[in-house]
Amino acid sequence: MGKSLEGKTVAILATDGVEQVELTEPRKAVEAAGATVRLLSLKPGEIQGMHHDRKGDRLPVDGVVADARVDDYDGLILPGGVQNPDTLRMDEKAVGFVRDFVESGKPVGVICHGPWVMIEADVVRGRRMTSWPSVRTDLRNAGADVVDEEVVVDQGLVSSRKPEDLPAFCRKLVEEFAEGRH
């Protein structure tokens, strides 16, 4: 992969209930490419990772989304899990950060149930995307062009369906983050 993301800072927005591998694998990929990564959440401290329906690790938070500025980041990752995006989409500051980030034209990676936050931010209309099967109707209802593919790229928006898609998702994520603003 080289160091194509050297000098870039990537935000991961997550909270309790995040599907741990959907946070840790993209994090490793962008860090291996040279990026600095900051885990943003709703509160300071730690969040609870999950391995589907079993508790995973406690993950240290680097900052609170209410204090985050889009200008400080070059890319955004929205991991899934069911509880994580369902909680985030109920938080006005998290939704506003996602809306502002997408509207900035900076690249965003989203996987599994993560699109729920983007739907709440009203930023999927006209975008070609994929997601976990149970989220696809929500995406369609919000105006997205939904497909069932391993990884989909639409003007800097990288989306994938599930943990098994992570290798393709991570490769495309690094590529789009290296390209920058779209």
C-alpha positions in Angstrom: 0.0 0.0 0.0 2.9 2.4 0.6 2.4 5.6 2.5 -0.3 7.2 0.2 -2.1 8.7 3.3 1.0 10.3 4.9 0.0 13.6 6.5 -3.8 12.8 6.4 -6.0 12.5 9.4 -9.0 10.2 9.3 -12.0 10.2 11.8 -13.8 7.1 12.7 -17.2 7.8 14.3 -18.6 5.1 16.5 -20.1 4.4 19.9 -21.1 1.4 22.0 -22.2 -1.6 20.0 -19.9 -1.0 17.1 -19.0 -4.2 15.1 -15.4 -4.2 16.2 -13.8 -5.7 13.1 -15.6 -3.0 11.0 -13.7 -0.4 13.0 -10.3 -2.2 13.6 -9.7 -3.5 10.1 -10.3 -0.1 8.2 -8.3 1.6 11.0 -5.3 -0.7 10.4 -5.6 -0.2 6.6 -5.5 3.6 6.7 -2.8 3.6 9.4 -0.6 1.2 7.4 -1.0 3.7 4.5 0.3 6.5 6.7 -2.8 8.2 8.1 -3.3 9.4 11.6 -6.7 8.0 12.9 -8.9 9.5 15.7 -11.8 7.6 17.1 -14.7 10.1 17.7 -17.7 9.1 19.9 -20.5 10.7 21.8 -18.7 10.7 25.1 -15.1 10.5 26.3 -13.6 7.3 27.6 -14.1 4.0 25.9 -16.7 2.4 23.7 -17.8 -1.3 23.7 -16.9 -3.2 20.6 -19.0 -6.2 19.6 -18.3 -9.5 17.7 -21.8 -9.7 16.3 -23.8 -10.5 19.5 -20.9 -11.1 21.9 -18.9 -8.3 23.7 -15.5 -7.5 22.2 -12.9 -5.1 23.4 -13.3 -1.7 25.1 -11.9 0.8 22.6 -10.4 4.1 23.7 -12.0 7.2 22.4 -9.7 10.1 21.1 -12.3 12.8 21.0 -16.0 13.7 21.2 -17.9 14.4 18.0 -19.6 17.4 19.5 -16.1 19.1 19.6 -15.0 17.8 16.2 -14.5 20.0 13.2 -14.8 18.6 9.6 -11.8 20.8 8.6 -9.5 18.8 10.9 -10.1 15.5 9.0 -9.4 14.2 5.5 -11.6 11.2 5.6 -14.4 9.6 7.6 -15.2 6.0 8.4 -18.6 4.9 9.6 -18.5 1.3 10.9 -21.7 -0.7 11.5 -23.0 -3.1 14.1 -26.7 -2.6 14.8 -26.6 -0.6 18.1 -23.8 1.8 17.0 -25.4 3.6 14.1 -28.9 3.3 15.7 -27.5 5.3 18.6 -25.5 7.7 16.5 -28.4 8.6 14.3 -30.3 9.9 17.4 -27.5 12.3 18.3 -27.9 15.7 16.6 -24.1 16.5 16.8 -23.1 13.2 15.2 -25.7 13.6 12.4 -24.6 17.1 11.8 -20.9 16.1 11.6 -21.8 13.4 9.1 -23.9 15.8 7.0 -21.2 18.5 7.0 -18.5 15.9 6.2 -20.4 14.5 3.2 -21.3 18.0 1.9 -17.6 19.0 2.1 -16.8 16.5 -0.7 -14.2 14.7 1.4 -14.2 10.9 1.1 -16.4 8.7 3.4 -16.3 5.0 4.0 -19.4 3.3 5.4 -20.1 -0.4 6.0 -23.0 -2.7 7.1 -25.6 -0.8 9.2 -23.5 2.4 9.1 -25.6 4.0 6.4 -28.4 4.6 9.0 -26.4 7.7 10.1 -26.1 9.0 6.6 -29.8 8.4 6.0 -30.6 10.5 9.1 -28.2 13.2 7.8 -30.2 13.2 4.4 -27.0 12.7 2.3 -27.7 9.5 0.4 -30.2 10.8 -2.2 -28.9 10.1 -5.7 -25.8 8.2 -4.4 -25.0 4.6 -5.6 -24.5 2.5 -2.4 -24.6 -0.9 -0.8 -25.2 -2.0 2.8 -26.3 -4.9 5.0 -29.5 -6.3 3.4 -31.9 -5.0 6.1 -30.7 -1.4 5.6 -31.2 -1.4 1.8 -34.9 -0.5 1.9 -34.1 2.4 4.2 -31.5 3.5 1.7 -33.9 3.2 -1.2 -36.6 5.1 0.7 -34.0 7.9 1.3 -33.3 8.1 -2.4 -30.1 6.1 -2.9 -29.5 3.8 -5.9 -28.9 0.5 -4.0 -26.9 -2.4 -5.3 -25.7 -5.7 -3.9 -22.0 -5.6 -4.5 -18.9 -6.2 -2.3 -17.8 -2.6 -2.5 -19.3 0.4 -4.3 -17.6 3.7 -5.0 -19.6 6.8 -5.8 -17.6 10.1 -5.9 -15.5 9.4 -2.9 -18.2 7.5 -1.0 -17.1 3.9 -0.4 -19.8 1.4 0.9 -19.7 -2.3 1.7 -22.2 -4.9 3.0 -20.6 -6.9 5.8 -17.3 -8.0 7.5 -16.5 -10.5 4.7 -16.3 -7.5 2.4 -13.6 -5.8 4.5 -10.5 -6.6 2.3 -12.1 -5.0 -0.8 -13.6 -2.2 1.4 -10.2 -1.4 3.0 -8.4 -1.3 -0.4 -10.9 1.1 -1.9 -11.0 3.2 1.2 -7.3 3.8 1.1 -7.5 4.6 -2.6 -10.3 7.1 -2.2 -8.8 8.7 0.9 -5.6 9.2 -1.1 -7.5 10.9 -3.9 -9.0 13.3 -1.4 -11.9 15.7 -2.0 -14.3 14.8 -4.8 
